[in-house]
Amino acid sequence: MSAEPEPLRVTLSVWHPDCWTIETTERTDVGVLGRVVATTTGDRTTSLVTLYADRRRELDDGEETIRSFPQVDSVLPVPATTLGSAARTAEPGNATRDLLIDHDASAQISGAFLSREFVTARPVDTHDGRERWTLLTTRDREAVHDALARIADEQDADISVEGLTRTSDAAGEAPFSLTSLSARQREVFELARARGYYEWPKAVTGTELAEELGIATATLHEHLHKAEAKLLGR
């Protein structure tokens, strides 16, 4: 009897219109980690999210921006002790804040993924105006691309596939934790990994990465060196 096919892990960079999480990260220097949708009733939903940034004042700006959206009805800060340490192991950045947010569900793209046999494997990480999704599915590669094309068309979304691997192939991709990095260090380090900066020979130069990020090459190397030092325990 033939073995069951392994699930595919699909990593995506997504933009879609009228999304308050995306617009928050465009307007402020925060990232939004979407942990879970708590409840959904009709066209309203309640979500638990974590704001992350390098400084606390940036969290204040992010929360104030979220409260300003007409799609958002209420924002309730959640004390850090409520979730416990086990729930906080995946937080990026130096400063974080948990929020329980009641909002309009109609502009969310999650239902489009879930209705097509995708399952979320990680919290949705939104920063710099893009959502980063990690999904699992039993569909084959062709069916995945077809489904994503339909979602993009229906939602007027821009969906870029950044990774499409069998789960066993991806098992060793991240042997270290990125939770010690600041938001900017994490962004630079993850881009460097994704673009092949750490491959041999290098698939991209530091100068090319710096140009993509819009920063000086020296600044890029400073971020990478600090990230590497933290990850290696130095």
Disulfide bonds with the S-S distance in Angstrom:
none
